[in-house]
Amino acid sequence: MEEPDFLLFASDAELAAYWAAAFIVAALFCLAMERRRMKRTVLNRVGWMPWTGLFLTFAVFAGGLLAASIPAIIQG
């Protein structure tokens, strides 16, 4: 399978920014699922997934990748 052109000629900073965008999407999904879990009507059916911890993990990774990639993207 061939890579798309926007990935084939992307710099390392652009690839890190794409990964950061994917982590942000995952973090927003975790945030939505945590809000859904908190609004549950039957309190005994809470579930076991640590949505808050996953949200924080994905958000920290996204912030780190963006902090590393944005200066290189701005310069180049």
N, CA, C and O atoms as a Maestro MAE file, in Angstrom:
{
 s_m_m2io_version
 :::
 2.0.0
}

f_m_ct {
 s_m_title
 :::
 protein
 m_atom[304] {
  # First column is atom index #
  i_m_mmod_type
  r_m_x_coord
  r_m_y_coord
  r_m_z_coord
  i_m_residue_number
  s_m_chain_name
  s_m_pdb_residue_name
  s_m_pdb_atom_name
  i_m_atomic_number
  :::
  1 25 0.846 -1.182 0.000 1 A "MET " " N  " 7
  2 3 0.000 0.000 0.000 1 A "MET " " CA " 6
  3 2 0.888 1.241 0.000 1 A "MET " " C  " 6
  4 15 1.817 1.350 0.801 1 A "MET " " O  " 8
  5 25 0.600 2.156 -0.888 2 A "GLU " " N  " 7
  6 3 1.402 3.368 -1.007 2 A "GLU " " CA " 6
  7 2 0.965 4.409 0.009 2 A "GLU " " C  " 6
  8 15 -0.205 4.503 0.379 2 A "GLU " " O  " 8
  9 25 1.946 5.188 0.446 3 A "GLU " " N  " 7
  10 3 1.640 6.296 1.341 3 A "GLU " " CA " 6
  11 2 1.057 7.450 0.543 3 A "GLU " " C  " 6
  12 15 1.460 7.674 -0.598 3 A "GLU " " O  " 8
  13 25 0.117 8.187 1.123 4 A "PRO " " N  " 7
  14 3 -0.377 9.390 0.445 4 A "PRO " " CA " 6
  15 2 0.740 10.422 0.317 4 A "PRO " " C  " 6
  16 15 1.701 10.412 1.086 4 A "PRO " " O  " 8
  17 25 0.599 11.310 -0.665 5 A "ASP " " N  " 7
  18 3 1.649 12.299 -0.927 5 A "ASP " " CA " 6
  19 2 1.900 13.219 0.262 5 A "ASP " " C  " 6
  20 15 3.040 13.610 0.513 5 A "ASP " " O  " 8
  21 25 0.835 13.569 1.002 6 A "PHE " " N  " 7
  22 3 1.053 14.481 2.126 6 A "PHE " " CA " 6
  23 2 1.851 13.815 3.238 6 A "PHE " " C  " 6
  24 15 2.453 14.516 4.051 6 A "PHE " " O  " 8
  25 25 1.877 12.486 3.305 7 A "LEU " " N  " 7
  26 3 2.716 11.787 4.279 7 A "LEU " " CA " 6
  27 2 4.089 11.477 3.714 7 A "LEU " " C  " 6
  28 15 5.075 11.454 4.450 7 A "LEU " " O  " 8
  29 25 4.161 11.240 2.416 8 A "LEU " " N  " 7
  30 3 5.429 10.875 1.780 8 A "LEU " " CA " 6
  31 2 6.448 12.004 1.878 8 A "LEU " " C  " 6
  32 15 7.630 11.753 2.114 8 A "LEU " " O  " 8
  33 25 6.002 13.241 1.698 9 A "PHE " " N  " 7
  34 3 6.910 14.376 1.710 9 A "PHE " " CA " 6
  35 2 6.828 15.190 2.998 9 A "PHE " " C  " 6
  36 15 7.303 16.325 3.034 9 A "PHE " " O  " 8
  37 25 6.244 14.645 4.039 10 A "ALA " " N  " 7
  38 3 6.097 15.372 5.299 10 A "ALA " " CA " 6
  39 2 7.396 15.324 6.100 10 A "ALA " " C  " 6
  40 15 8.115 14.325 6.083 10 A "ALA " " O  " 8
  41 25 7.677 16.406 6.792 11 A "SER " " N  " 7
  42 3 8.841 16.431 7.673 11 A "SER " " CA " 6
  43 2 8.504 15.717 8.977 11 A "SER " " C  " 6
  44 15 7.353 15.357 9.227 11 A "SER " " O  " 8
  45 25 9.522 15.523 9.794 12 A "ASP " " N  " 7
  46 3 9.291 14.883 11.090 12 A "ASP " " CA " 6
  47 2 8.360 15.723 11.963 12 A "ASP " " C  " 6
  48 15 7.557 15.181 12.723 12 A "ASP " " O  " 8
  49 25 8.469 17.038 11.853 13 A "ALA " " N  " 7
  50 3 7.596 17.916 12.637 13 A "ALA " " CA " 6
  51 2 6.148 17.775 12.201 13 A "ALA " " C  " 6
  52 15 5.247 17.768 13.039 13 A "ALA " " O  " 8
  53 25 5.914 17.663 10.903 14 A "GLU " " N  " 7
  54 3 4.543 17.482 10.426 14 A "GLU " " CA " 6
  55 2 3.976 16.143 10.875 14 A "GLU " " C  " 6
  56 15 2.809 16.061 11.257 14 A "GLU " " O  " 8
  57 25 4.789 15.099 10.831 15 A "LEU " " N  " 7
  58 3 4.329 13.786 11.284 15 A "LEU " " CA " 6
  59 2 3.998 13.815 12.777 15 A "LEU " " C  " 6
  60 15 3.021 13.201 13.208 15 A "LEU " " O  " 8
  61 25 4.800 14.519 13.559 16 A "ALA " " N  " 7
  62 3 4.507 14.646 14.989 16 A "ALA " " CA " 6
  63 2 3.209 15.420 15.206 16 A "ALA " " C  " 6
  64 15 2.444 15.106 16.118 16 A "ALA " " O  " 8
  65 25 2.960 16.424 14.377 17 A "ALA " " N  " 7
  66 3 1.714 17.185 14.491 17 A "ALA " " CA " 6
  67 2 0.514 16.318 14.121 17 A "ALA " " C  " 6
  68 15 -0.545 16.438 14.737 17 A "ALA " " O  " 8
  69 25 0.662 15.449 13.127 18 A "TYR " " N  " 7
  70 3 -0.427 14.521 12.784 18 A "TYR " " CA " 6
  71 2 -0.709 13.556 13.928 18 A "TYR " " C  " 6
  72 15 -1.867 13.279 14.242 18 A "TYR " " O  " 8
  73 25 0.348 13.047 14.547 19 A "TRP " " N  " 7
  74 3 0.154 12.164 15.712 19 A "TRP " " CA " 6
  75 2 -0.514 12.924 16.856 19 A "TRP " " C  " 6
  76 15 -1.366 12.375 17.556 19 A "TRP " " O  " 8
  77 25 -0.129 14.180 17.043 20 A "ALA " " N  " 7
  78 3 -0.753 14.990 18.094 20 A "ALA " " CA " 6
  79 2 -2.236 15.174 17.817 20 A "ALA " " C  " 6
  80 15 -3.050 15.130 18.740 20 A "ALA " " O  " 8
  81 25 -2.594 15.379 16.558 21 A "ALA " " N  " 7
  82 3 -4.009 15.512 16.206 21 A "ALA " " CA " 6
  83 2 -4.766 14.216 16.505 21 A "ALA " " C  " 6
  84 15 -5.903 14.252 16.976 21 A "ALA " " O  " 8
  85 25 -4.139 13.081 16.233 22 A "ALA " " N  " 7
  86 3 -4.782 11.800 16.541 22 A "ALA " " CA " 6
  87 2 -4.956 11.624 18.049 22 A "ALA " " C  " 6
  88 15 -5.984 11.117 18.500 22 A "ALA " " O  " 8
  89 25 -3.949 12.043 18.835 23 A "PHE " " N  " 7
  90 3 -4.059 11.958 20.287 23 A "PHE " " CA " 6
  91 2 -5.133 12.905 20.818 23 A "PHE " " C  " 6
  92 15 -5.817 12.575 21.788 23 A "PHE " " O  " 8
  93 25 -5.292 14.065 20.203 24 A "ILE " " N  " 7
  94 3 -6.339 15.001 20.620 24 A "ILE " " CA " 6
  95 2 -7.712 14.406 20.347 24 A "ILE " " C  " 6
  96 15 -8.616 14.535 21.172 24 A "ILE " " O  " 8
  97 25 -7.878 13.759 19.202 25 A "VAL " " N  " 7
  98 3 -9.162 13.109 18.895 25 A "VAL " " CA " 6
  99 2 -9.452 12.017 19.912 25 A "VAL " " C  " 6
  100 15 -10.580 11.898 20.393 25 A "VAL " " O  " 8
  101 25 -8.438 11.216 20.245 26 A "ALA " " N  " 7
  102 3 -8.621 10.159 21.241 26 A "ALA " " CA " 6
  103 2 -8.962 10.752 22.608 26 A "ALA " " C  " 6
  104 15 -9.810 10.213 23.320 26 A "ALA " " O  " 8
  105 25 -8.313 11.853 22.979 27 A "ALA " " N  " 7
  106 3 -8.595 12.492 24.265 27 A "ALA " " CA " 6
  107 2 -10.020 13.041 24.306 27 A "ALA " " C  " 6
  108 15 -10.699 12.930 25.327 27 A "ALA " " O  " 8
  109 25 -10.470 13.627 23.212 28 A "LEU " " N  " 7
  110 3 -11.842 14.146 23.171 28 A "LEU " " CA " 6
  111 2 -12.859 13.007 23.252 28 A "LEU " " C  " 6
  112 15 -13.914 13.156 23.869 28 A "LEU " " O  " 8
  113 25 -12.543 11.880 22.632 29 A "PHE " " N  " 7
  114 3 -13.422 10.720 22.745 29 A "PHE " " CA " 6
  115 2 -13.498 10.245 24.194 29 A "PHE " " C  " 6
  116 15 -14.582 9.933 24.689 29 A "PHE " " O  " 8
  117 25 -12.362 10.189 24.872 30 A "CYS " " N  " 7
  118 3 -12.343 9.768 26.277 30 A "CYS " " CA " 6
  119 2 -13.113 10.749 27.155 30 A "CYS " " C  " 6
  120 15 -13.807 10.339 28.085 30 A "CYS " " O  " 8
  121 25 -12.993 12.029 26.864 31 A "LEU " " N  " 7
  122 3 -13.738 13.041 27.619 31 A "LEU " " CA " 6
  123 2 -15.240 12.860 27.435 31 A "LEU " " C  " 6
  124 15 -16.003 12.951 28.397 31 A "LEU " " O  " 8
  125 25 -15.660 12.604 26.204 32 A "ALA " " N  " 7
  126 3 -17.089 12.391 25.942 32 A "ALA " " CA " 6
  127 2 -17.591 11.138 26.640 32 A "ALA " " C  " 6
  128 15 -18.701 11.131 27.171 32 A "ALA " " O  " 8
  129 25 -16.799 10.085 26.648 33 A "MET " " N  " 7
  130 3 -17.230 8.848 27.297 33 A "MET " " CA " 6
  131 2 -17.292 9.009 28.819 33 A "MET " " C  " 6
  132 15 -18.160 8.421 29.464 33 A "MET " " O  " 8
  133 25 -16.394 9.789 29.393 34 A "GLU " " N  " 7
  134 3 -16.447 10.046 30.838 34 A "GLU " " CA " 6
  135 2 -17.686 10.847 31.195 34 A "GLU " " C  " 6
  136 15 -18.328 10.573 32.209 34 A "GLU " " O  " 8
  137 25 -18.033 11.835 30.372 35 A "ARG " " N  " 7
  138 3 -19.254 12.606 30.632 35 A "ARG " " CA " 6
  139 2 -20.485 11.729 30.506 35 A "ARG " " C  " 6
  140 15 -21.434 11.868 31.277 35 A "ARG " " O  " 8
  141 25 -20.470 10.831 29.539 36 A "ARG " " N  " 7
  142 3 -21.588 9.897 29.375 36 A "ARG " " CA " 6
  143 2 -21.707 8.984 30.597 36 A "ARG " " C  " 6
  144 15 -22.810 8.698 31.062 36 A "ARG " " O  " 8
  145 25 -20.561 8.530 31.111 37 A "ARG " " N  " 7
  146 3 -20.568 7.656 32.277 37 A "ARG " " CA " 6
  147 2 -21.093 8.393 33.513 37 A "ARG " " C  " 6
  148 15 -21.807 7.804 34.325 37 A "ARG " " O  " 8
  149 25 -20.749 9.664 33.659 38 A "MET " " N  " 7
  150 3 -21.186 10.430 34.830 38 A "MET " " CA " 6
  151 2 -22.687 10.722 34.806 38 A "MET " " C  " 6
  152 15 -23.288 10.913 35.863 38 A "MET " " O  " 8
  153 25 -23.296 10.759 33.638 39 A "LYS " " N  " 7
  154 3 -24.720 11.064 33.528 39 A "LYS " " CA " 6
  155 2 -25.588 9.815 33.512 39 A "LYS " " C  " 6
  156 15 -26.775 9.897 33.193 39 A "LYS " " O  " 8
  157 25 -25.032 8.682 33.843 40 A "ARG " " N  " 7
  158 3 -25.766 7.417 33.817 40 A "ARG " " CA " 6
  159 2 -26.873 7.418 34.865 40 A "ARG " " C  " 6
  160 15 -26.678 7.908 35.978 40 A "ARG " " O  " 8
  161 25 -28.029 6.872 34.513 41 A "THR " " N  " 7
  162 3 -29.158 6.858 35.446 41 A "THR " " CA " 6
  163 2 -29.049 5.710 36.445 41 A "THR " " C  " 6
  164 15 -29.430 5.867 37.605 41 A "THR " " O  " 8
  165 25 -28.537 4.564 36.014 42 A "VAL " " N  " 7
  166 3 -28.364 3.424 36.913 42 A "VAL " " CA " 6
  167 2 -26.927 3.466 37.431 42 A "VAL " " C  " 6
  168 15 -25.990 3.148 36.699 42 A "VAL " " O  " 8
  169 25 -26.759 3.853 38.675 43 A "LEU " " N  " 7
  170 3 -25.426 4.100 39.211 43 A "LEU " " CA " 6
  171 2 -24.579 2.840 39.343 43 A "LEU " " C  " 6
  172 15 -23.351 2.929 39.351 43 A "LEU " " O  " 8
  173 25 -25.197 1.678 39.445 44 A "ASN " " N  " 7
  174 3 -24.437 0.444 39.596 44 A "ASN " " CA " 6
  175 2 -23.831 -0.045 38.286 44 A "ASN " " C  " 6
  176 15 -23.006 -0.958 38.298 44 A "ASN " " O  " 8
  177 25 -24.218 0.536 37.169 45 A "ARG " " N  " 7
  178 3 -23.687 0.132 35.874 45 A "ARG " " CA " 6
  179 2 -22.664 1.158 35.388 45 A "ARG " " C  " 6
  180 15 -22.834 1.755 34.325 45 A "ARG " " O  " 8
  181 25 -21.627 1.356 36.155 46 A "VAL " " N  " 7
  182 3 -20.649 2.402 35.865 46 A "VAL " " CA " 6
  183 2 -19.630 1.952 34.828 46 A "VAL " " C  " 6
  184 15 -19.270 2.735 33.949 46 A "VAL " " O  " 8
  185 25 -19.159 0.726 34.906 47 A "GLY " " N  " 7
  186 3 -18.133 0.260 33.988 47 A "GLY " " CA " 6
  187 2 -16.768 0.312 34.639 47 A "GLY " " C  " 6
  188 15 -16.624 0.779 35.769 47 A "GLY " " O  " 8
  189 25 -15.770 -0.168 33.924 48 A "TRP " " N  " 7
  190 3 -14.437 -0.286 34.508 48 A "TRP " " CA " 6
  191 2 -13.377 0.519 33.765 48 A "TRP " " C  " 6
  192 15 -12.230 0.568 34.209 48 A "TRP " " O  " 8
  193 25 -13.721 1.141 32.664 49 A "MET " " N  " 7
  194 3 -12.725 1.850 31.859 49 A "MET " " CA " 6
  195 2 -12.311 3.147 32.540 49 A "MET " " C  " 6
  196 15 -13.175 3.950 32.895 49 A "MET " " O  " 8
  197 25 -11.004 3.377 32.736 50 A "PRO " " N  " 7
  198 3 -10.532 4.614 33.393 50 A "PRO " " CA " 6
  199 2 -10.474 5.776 32.394 50 A "PRO " " C  " 6
  200 15 -9.391 6.166 31.958 50 A "PRO " " O  " 8
  201 25 -11.631 6.325 32.035 51 A "TRP " " N  " 7
  202 3 -11.692 7.348 31.000 51 A "TRP " " CA " 6
  203 2 -10.908 8.600 31.371 51 A "TRP " " C  " 6
  204 15 -10.281 9.208 30.505 51 A "TRP " " O  " 8
  205 25 -10.931 8.993 32.630 52 A "THR " " N  " 7
  206 3 -10.216 10.203 33.038 52 A "THR " " CA " 6
  207 2 -8.712 10.022 32.886 52 A "THR " " C  " 6
  208 15 -8.025 10.912 32.385 52 A "THR " " O  " 8
  209 25 -8.207 8.892 33.309 53 A "GLY " " N  " 7
  210 3 -6.771 8.621 33.160 53 A "GLY " " CA " 6
  211 2 -6.347 8.545 31.710 53 A "GLY " " C  " 6
  212 15 -5.283 9.044 31.345 53 A "GLY " " O  " 8
  213 25 -7.171 7.926 30.879 54 A "LEU " " N  " 7
  214 3 -6.861 7.873 29.451 54 A "LEU " " CA " 6
  215 2 -6.900 9.254 28.823 54 A "LEU " " C  " 6
  216 15 -6.053 9.586 27.994 54 A "LEU " " O  " 8
  217 25 -7.884 10.065 29.215 55 A "PHE " " N  " 7
  218 3 -7.963 11.430 28.707 55 A "PHE " " CA " 6
  219 2 -6.698 12.209 29.042 55 A "PHE " " C  " 6
  220 15 -6.117 12.864 28.177 55 A "PHE " " O  " 8
  221 25 -6.277 12.136 30.293 56 A "LEU " " N  " 7
  222 3 -5.076 12.873 30.703 56 A "LEU " " CA " 6
  223 2 -3.834 12.366 29.984 56 A "LEU " " C  " 6
  224 15 -2.981 13.163 29.593 56 A "LEU " " O  " 8
  225 25 -3.719 11.063 29.804 57 A "THR " " N  " 7
  226 3 -2.567 10.495 29.100 57 A "THR " " CA " 6
  227 2 -2.515 10.984 27.661 57 A "THR " " C  " 6
  228 15 -1.472 11.448 27.200 57 A "THR " " O  " 8
  229 25 -3.636 10.881 26.946 58 A "PHE " " N  " 7
  230 3 -3.665 11.318 25.558 58 A "PHE " " CA " 6
  231 2 -3.442 12.827 25.440 58 A "PHE " " C  " 6
  232 15 -2.771 13.284 24.514 58 A "PHE " " O  " 8
  233 25 -3.996 13.594 26.362 59 A "ALA " " N  " 7
  234 3 -3.835 15.049 26.309 59 A "ALA " " CA " 6
  235 2 -2.384 15.458 26.564 59 A "ALA " " C  " 6
  236 15 -1.879 16.380 25.924 59 A "ALA " " O  " 8
  237 25 -1.715 14.782 27.490 60 A "VAL " " N  " 7
  238 3 -0.313 15.104 27.772 60 A "VAL " " CA " 6
  239 2 0.570 14.744 26.583 60 A "VAL " " C  " 6
  240 15 1.458 15.513 26.214 60 A "VAL " " O  " 8
  241 25 0.332 13.578 25.981 61 A "PHE " " N  " 7
  242 3 1.112 13.202 24.799 61 A "PHE " " CA " 6
  243 2 0.884 14.188 23.655 61 A "PHE " " C  " 6
  244 15 1.830 14.580 22.972 61 A "PHE " " O  " 8
  245 25 -0.367 14.586 23.448 62 A "ALA " " N  " 7
  246 3 -0.673 15.538 22.383 62 A "ALA " " CA " 6
  247 2 0.004 16.884 22.643 62 A "ALA " " C  " 6
  248 15 0.560 17.490 21.727 62 A "ALA " " O  " 8
  249 25 -0.044 17.342 23.875 63 A "GLY " " N  " 7
  250 3 0.609 18.613 24.204 63 A "GLY " " CA " 6
  251 2 2.112 18.551 24.006 63 A "GLY " " C  " 6
  252 15 2.708 19.500 23.495 63 A "GLY " " O  " 8
  253 25 2.726 17.462 24.396 64 A "GLY " " N  " 7
  254 3 4.169 17.318 24.199 64 A "GLY " " CA " 6
  255 2 4.556 17.268 22.730 64 A "GLY " " C  " 6
  256 15 5.536 17.888 22.318 64 A "GLY " " O  " 8
  257 25 3.783 16.528 21.937 65 A "LEU " " N  " 7
  258 3 4.079 16.461 20.507 65 A "LEU " " CA " 6
  259 2 3.876 17.812 19.835 65 A "LEU " " C  " 6
  260 15 4.665 18.210 18.977 65 A "LEU " " O  " 8
  261 25 2.824 18.511 20.224 66 A "LEU " " N  " 7
  262 3 2.602 19.838 19.635 66 A "LEU " " CA " 6
  263 2 3.678 20.829 20.064 66 A "LEU " " C  " 6
  264 15 4.119 21.652 19.261 66 A "LEU " " O  " 8
  265 25 4.099 20.756 21.312 67 A "ALA " " N  " 7
  266 3 5.150 21.670 21.782 67 A "ALA " " CA " 6
  267 2 6.463 21.409 21.044 67 A "ALA " " C  " 6
  268 15 7.244 22.335 20.830 67 A "ALA " " O  " 8
  269 25 6.706 20.187 20.664 68 A "ALA " " N  " 7
  270 3 7.942 19.871 19.956 68 A "ALA " " CA " 6
  271 2 7.833 20.166 18.467 68 A "ALA " " C  " 6
  272 15 8.843 20.480 17.837 68 A "ALA " " O  " 8
  273 25 6.648 20.078 17.886 69 A "SER " " N  " 7
  274 3 6.532 20.185 16.433 69 A "SER " " CA " 6
  275 2 6.199 21.587 15.935 69 A "SER " " C  " 6
  276 15 6.595 21.949 14.827 69 A "SER " " O  " 8
  277 25 5.493 22.372 16.713 70 A "ILE " " N  " 7
  278 3 5.056 23.685 16.212 70 A "ILE " " CA " 6
  279 2 6.230 24.626 15.902 70 A "ILE " " C  " 6
  280 15 6.187 25.295 14.869 70 A "ILE " " O  " 8
  281 25 7.266 24.713 16.733 71 A "PRO " " N  " 7
  282 3 8.363 25.618 16.346 71 A "PRO " " CA " 6
  283 2 9.033 25.229 15.024 71 A "PRO " " C  " 6
  284 15 9.417 26.102 14.245 71 A "PRO " " O  " 8
  285 25 9.173 23.947 14.773 72 A "ALA " " N  " 7
  286 3 9.792 23.511 13.512 72 A "ALA " " CA " 6
  287 2 8.878 23.781 12.319 72 A "ALA " " C  " 6
  288 15 9.361 24.095 11.231 72 A "ALA " " O  " 8
  289 25 7.581 23.665 12.508 73 A "ILE " " N  " 7
  290 3 6.644 23.931 11.427 73 A "ILE " " CA " 6
  291 2 6.612 25.423 11.115 73 A "ILE " " C  " 6
  292 15 6.522 25.807 9.948 73 A "ILE " " O  " 8
  293 25 6.685 26.270 12.142 74 A "ILE " " N  " 7
  294 3 6.654 27.714 11.944 74 A "ILE " " CA " 6
  295 2 7.905 28.188 11.192 74 A "ILE " " C  " 6
  296 15 7.818 29.059 10.327 74 A "ILE " " O  " 8
  297 25 9.064 27.613 11.524 75 A "GLN " " N  " 7
  298 3 10.302 28.023 10.877 75 A "GLN " " CA " 6
  299 2 10.383 27.575 9.419 75 A "GLN " " C  " 6
  300 15 10.944 28.273 8.575 75 A "GLN " " O  " 8
  301 25 9.820 26.411 9.139 76 A "GLY " " N  " 7
  302 3 10.120 25.867 7.864 76 A "GLY " " CA " 6
  303 2 9.204 25.765 6.799 76 A "GLY " " C  " 6
  304 15 9.558 25.277 5.725 76 A "GLY " " O  " 8
  :::
 }
 m_bond[303] {
  # First column is bond index #
  i_m_from
  i_m_to
  i_m_order
  :::
  1 1 2 1
  2 2 3 1
  3 3 4 2
  4 3 5 1
  5 5 6 1
  6 6 7 1
  7 7 8 2
  8 7 9 1
  9 9 10 1
  10 10 11 1
  11 11 12 2
  12 11 13 1
  13 13 14 1
  14 14 15 1
  15 15 16 2
  16 15 17 1
  17 17 18 1
  18 18 19 1
  19 19 20 2
  20 19 21 1
  21 21 22 1
  22 22 23 1
  23 23 24 2
  24 23 25 1
  25 25 26 1
  26 26 27 1
  27 27 28 2
  28 27 29 1
  29 29 30 1
  30 30 31 1
  31 31 32 2
  32 31 33 1
  33 33 34 1
  34 34 35 1
  35 35 36 2
  36 35 37 1
  37 37 38 1
  38 38 39 1
  39 39 40 2
  40 39 41 1
  41 41 42 1
  42 42 43 1
  43 43 44 2
  44 43 45 1
  45 45 46 1
  46 46 47 1
  47 47 48 2
  48 47 49 1
  49 49 50 1
  50 50 51 1
  51 51 52 2
  52 51 53 1
  53 53 54 1
  54 54 55 1
  55 55 56 2
  56 55 57 1
  57 57 58 1
  58 58 59 1
  59 59 60 2
  60 59 61 1
  61 61 62 1
  62 62 63 1
  63 63 64 2
  64 63 65 1
  65 65 66 1
  66 66 67 1
  67 67 68 2
  68 67 69 1
  69 69 70 1
  70 70 71 1
  71 71 72 2
  72 71 73 1
  73 73 74 1
  74 74 75 1
  75 75 76 2
  76 75 77 1
  77 77 78 1
  78 78 79 1
  79 79 80 2
  80 79 81 1
  81 81 82 1
  82 82 83 1
  83 83 84 2
  84 83 85 1
  85 85 86 1
  86 86 87 1
  87 87 88 2
  88 87 89 1
  89 89 90 1
  90 90 91 1
  91 91 92 2
  92 91 93 1
  93 93 94 1
  94 94 95 1
  95 95 96 2
  96 95 97 1
  97 97 98 1
  98 98 99 1
  99 99 100 2
  100 99 101 1
  101 101 102 1
  102 102 103 1
  103 103 104 2
  104 103 105 1
  105 105 106 1
  106 106 107 1
  107 107 108 2
  108 107 109 1
  109 109 110 1
  110 110 111 1
  111 111 112 2
  112 111 113 1
  113 113 114 1
  114 114 115 1
  115 115 116 2
  116 115 117 1
  117 117 118 1
  118 118 119 1
  119 119 120 2
  120 119 121 1
  121 121 122 1
  122 122 123 1
  123 123 124 2
  124 123 125 1
  125 125 126 1
  126 126 127 1
  127 127 128 2
  128 127 129 1
  129 129 130 1
  130 130 131 1
  131 131 132 2
  132 131 133 1
  133 133 134 1
  134 134 135 1
  135 135 136 2
  136 135 137 1
  137 137 138 1
  138 138 139 1
  139 139 140 2
  140 139 141 1
  141 141 142 1
  142 142 143 1
  143 143 144 2
  144 143 145 1
  145 145 146 1
  146 146 147 1
  147 147 148 2
  148 147 149 1
  149 149 150 1
  150 150 151 1
  151 151 152 2
  152 151 153 1
  153 153 154 1
  154 154 155 1
  155 155 156 2
  156 155 157 1
  157 157 158 1
  158 158 159 1
  159 159 160 2
  160 159 161 1
  161 161 162 1
  162 162 163 1
  163 163 164 2
  164 163 165 1
  165 165 166 1
  166 166 167 1
  167 167 168 2
  168 167 169 1
  169 169 170 1
  170 170 171 1
  171 171 172 2
  172 171 173 1
  173 173 174 1
  174 174 175 1
  175 175 176 2
  176 175 177 1
  177 177 178 1
  178 178 179 1
  179 179 180 2
  180 179 181 1
  181 181 182 1
  182 182 183 1
  183 183 184 2
  184 183 185 1
  185 185 186 1
  186 186 187 1
  187 187 188 2
  188 187 189 1
  189 189 190 1
  190 190 191 1
  191 191 192 2
  192 191 193 1
  193 193 194 1
  194 194 195 1
  195 195 196 2
  196 195 197 1
  197 197 198 1
  198 198 199 1
  199 199 200 2
  200 199 201 1
  201 201 202 1
  202 202 203 1
  203 203 204 2
  204 203 205 1
  205 205 206 1
  206 206 207 1
  207 207 208 2
  208 207 209 1
  209 209 210 1
  210 210 211 1
  211 211 212 2
  212 211 213 1
  213 213 214 1
  214 214 215 1
  215 215 216 2
  216 215 217 1
  217 217 218 1
  218 218 219 1
  219 219 220 2
  220 219 221 1
  221 221 222 1
  222 222 223 1
  223 223 224 2
  224 223 225 1
  225 225 226 1
  226 226 227 1
  227 227 228 2
  228 227 229 1
  229 229 230 1
  230 230 231 1
  231 231 232 2
  232 231 233 1
  233 233 234 1
  234 234 235 1
  235 235 236 2
  236 235 237 1
  237 237 238 1
  238 238 239 1
  239 239 240 2
  240 239 241 1
  241 241 242 1
  242 242 243 1
  243 243 244 2
  244 243 245 1
  245 245 246 1
  246 246 247 1
  247 247 248 2
  248 247 249 1
  249 249 250 1
  250 250 251 1
  251 251 252 2
  252 251 253 1
  253 253 254 1
  254 254 255 1
  255 255 256 2
  256 255 257 1
  257 257 258 1
  258 258 259 1
  259 259 260 2
  260 259 261 1
  261 261 262 1
  262 262 263 1
  263 263 264 2
  264 263 265 1
  265 265 266 1
  266 266 267 1
  267 267 268 2
  268 267 269 1
  269 269 270 1
  270 270 271 1
  271 271 272 2
  272 271 273 1
  273 273 274 1
  274 274 275 1
  275 275 276 2
  276 275 277 1
  277 277 278 1
  278 278 279 1
  279 279 280 2
  280 279 281 1
  281 281 282 1
  282 282 283 1
  283 283 284 2
  284 283 285 1
  285 285 286 1
  286 286 287 1
  287 287 288 2
  288 287 289 1
  289 289 290 1
  290 290 291 1
  291 291 292 2
  292 291 293 1
  293 293 294 1
  294 294 295 1
  295 295 296 2
  296 295 297 1
  297 297 298 1
  298 298 299 1
  299 299 300 2
  300 299 301 1
  301 301 302 1
  302 302 303 1
  303 303 304 2
  :::
 }
}
